[in-house]
Amino acid sequence: MNKDMRFVVIGIGRFGRSIATSLYKLGYEVLVIDNSEKEIQAIANQVTHAVQFETIDEGALKRLGIHNYDIAIVAISDIQSNILVSVLLKELEVQRVISKAIDAPHGKVLEKIGVDQVVYPERDMGIHVAHKLTTTNDFLDYIKLSPDYSIVEILAPPKFIDKTLEKSNLQAKYRVNVIAIKSAENINIAPGADAFIKQGDTLVVIGSNQAISNILK
């Protein structure tokens, strides 16, 4: 994927924070926007740009040159604000808009207004969408960010079992970031380097499709 691609993430909850910081670690330009000064201060050193203002402020979005960003991810939890911001982004001609939905009715509204992709992170324990990346059972679900860049849910390969994320070398060797680890008991969003991968765990990773495929080799 072209490293010149620019992302904007609007809404810095757990989902938005995980996406924004992971993209930045992978070397992409990431702008985050939130109406909370506290959240912006907390994430400012983990992304390219962090700006605080009311996210439904069309004038502020225009002044930021939001139409110059390739992909916008709307991670706002408030349904009304989420829909309004998604509409604004489409009207401002952002190339691709991906919006988080709280439930199926919310998702249907987002589809009606022309959002390019709807995801349901809370409903489906972090990351889960309807389409398959490939026919192999190793890939479960994914969020397509571009033709060659995705967030993918995979079964933890045997070579990573009983290792921490640091020891698994996923970021340094494979060039992917793990943004969640799902087990039968719970889900660990934005796991740290000491997070342990167990037999039967599901990894939610972000990276190029080629890099993700290399994990399974």
C-alpha positions in Angstrom: 0.0 0.0 0.0 1.2 3.5 -0.8 2.7 5.1 2.3 1.4 8.4 1.0 -2.1 7.4 1.8 -3.7 9.6 4.5 -6.2 8.6 7.1 -8.5 10.5 9.4 -10.1 8.9 12.4 -13.0 10.8 14.0 -14.0 9.7 17.5 -11.3 8.4 19.9 -12.9 5.6 21.9 -11.3 2.2 22.2 -12.0 1.3 18.6 -10.9 4.6 17.1 -7.8 4.7 19.3 -6.7 1.2 18.3 -7.2 2.0 14.5 -5.4 5.4 14.7 -2.4 4.3 16.7 -1.9 1.1 14.7 -2.0 2.9 11.4 0.5 5.5 12.7 2.9 2.7 13.9 2.8 1.2 10.4 4.1 4.5 9.0 0.9 6.2 7.7 -0.2 9.8 8.2 -3.0 9.8 10.6 -5.2 12.8 11.7 -7.5 12.2 14.7 -10.4 14.4 15.6 -12.4 14.4 18.8 -14.5 16.8 20.8 -12.7 15.9 24.1 -9.6 17.9 24.8 -8.5 15.1 27.3 -8.7 12.4 24.7 -6.8 14.5 22.2 -4.0 15.3 24.6 -3.8 11.6 25.5 -3.3 10.5 21.9 -1.4 13.4 20.5 2.0 11.8 20.7 0.8 8.5 19.1 -0.5 9.9 15.8 0.6 12.5 13.1 -2.0 15.2 14.0 -4.6 15.4 16.8 -7.2 18.2 16.7 -10.0 19.0 19.2 -13.3 20.5 18.0 -16.9 19.6 17.7 -16.9 16.8 15.1 -20.1 18.0 13.4 -18.5 21.4 12.6 -18.6 21.4 8.8 -16.5 24.6 8.6 -13.7 23.2 10.8 -13.6 20.0 8.7 -13.3 22.1 5.5 -10.5 24.2 7.0 -8.6 21.0 7.8 -8.8 20.1 4.1 -10.6 16.9 5.0 -11.4 16.1 1.4 -7.7 15.6 0.8 -7.7 12.5 3.1 -8.0 9.1 1.4 -9.9 7.2 4.1 -12.0 8.5 6.9 -13.0 6.2 9.8 -16.0 7.4 11.8 -15.6 5.8 15.3 -18.1 8.1 17.1 -20.4 6.1 19.5 -23.2 8.7 19.7 -25.5 7.6 16.9 -26.8 11.0 15.8 -23.3 12.5 15.7 -22.0 9.5 13.9 -24.6 9.8 11.2 -24.2 13.6 10.8 -20.4 13.3 10.5 -20.7 10.5 8.0 -23.0 12.6 5.9 -20.7 15.6 6.1 -17.7 13.4 5.0 -19.6 12.1 2.0 -20.7 15.7 1.1 -17.1 16.9 1.4 -16.0 14.2 -1.0 -13.7 12.1 1.1 -12.7 9.2 -1.1 -13.7 6.4 1.2 -15.8 6.6 4.4 -15.9 3.7 6.9 -18.3 4.2 9.8 -18.9 2.3 13.0 -22.4 1.2 13.7 -23.9 0.5 17.1 -26.6 -1.9 15.9 -28.3 -3.1 12.7 -30.8 -0.2 12.4 -27.9 2.3 12.7 -26.0 0.4 10.1 -28.9 0.5 7.7 -29.1 4.3 8.0 -25.3 4.5 7.3 -25.8 2.4 4.2 -28.6 4.5 3.0 -26.6 7.7 3.2 -23.8 6.1 1.1 -21.1 5.1 3.6 -18.6 2.9 1.8 -18.4 0.4 4.6 -20.1 -0.2 7.9 -18.5 -2.1 10.8 -19.9 -3.3 14.1 -17.1 -3.4 16.6 -19.2 -3.4 19.8 -21.8 -5.9 18.5 -19.2 -8.3 17.4 -16.5 -8.0 20.1 -14.1 -5.6 18.5 -13.8 -6.3 14.8 -16.3 -8.2 12.7 -17.7 -7.7 9.2 -19.8 -9.6 6.8 -17.3 -10.5 4.0 -14.6 -13.1 3.7 -11.1 -12.0 2.6 -10.4 -15.4 1.2 -11.9 -18.9 1.0 -9.3 -20.4 3.4 -10.6 -21.0 7.0 -7.5 -19.2 8.4 -9.1 -15.9 7.6 -12.3 -15.2 9.4 -13.4 -11.6 8.8 -12.0 -8.3 7.7 -12.4 -4.6 7.2 -11.2 -3.6 3.8 -9.4 -0.2 4.1 -8.2 -0.3 0.5 -7.7 -2.9 -2.3 -4.5 -4.1 -0.6 -4.8 -3.0 3.0 -7.1 -4.5 5.6 -7.9 -5.2 9.2 -8.2 -9.0 9.4 -9.4 -11.5 12.0 -7.4 -14.7 11.9 -6.9 -17.8 14.0 -3.7 -17.6 15.9 -1.1 -19.6 13.9 0.7 -22.4 15.8 4.1 -20.7 15.6 2.7 -17.8 17.8 1.1 -20.0 20.4 2.4 -19.6 24.0 4.3 -16.5 23.1 3.9 -12.8 24.0 3.3 -10.3 21.3 6.9 -9.1 21.8 8.3 -12.6 21.3 6.1 -13.3 18.3 7.8 -10.5 16.4 4.6 -9.7 14.5 5.4 -6.0 14.1 9.1 -6.2 13.5 9.3 -9.2 11.3 5.8 -9.4 9.6 5.0 -5.7 9.5 1.5 -6.1 11.0 0.0 -4.7 14.3 -2.2 -6.7 16.6 -5.1 -4.5 17.7 -7.0 -7.1 19.6 -6.7 -10.7 21.0 -10.0 -12.6 21.3 -10.3 -15.7 23.5 -13.3 -17.7 24.6 -13.4 -15.7 27.8 -12.8 -12.1 26.7 -11.3 -9.7 24.3 -8.1 -7.6 24.9 -8.4 -4.4 22.9 -5.0 -2.7 22.1 -2.9 -5.4 23.8 0.5 -4.6 25.2 3.8 -6.2 24.3 3.4 -8.7 27.2 0.0 -9.9 26.0 0.1 -13.7 25.7 -1.3 -15.7 22.7 -2.9 -19.0 23.7 -4.2 -21.9 21.7 -7.6 -21.1 20.2 -7.1 -17.4 20.3 -8.2 -15.1 17.5 -5.9 -12.2 16.5 -7.2 -9.0 15.0 -4.4 -7.6 12.9 -3.9 -4.6 10.7 -1.5 -4.4 7.7 -1.2 -5.0 4.0 -2.9 -8.1 2.6 0.4 -9.5 1.6 1.9 -9.0 5.0 -1.1 -10.6 6.7 -0.9 -13.6 4.3 2.8 -14.0 5.2 1.8 -14.6 8.8 0.3 -18.0 7.8 3.2 -19.3 5.8 
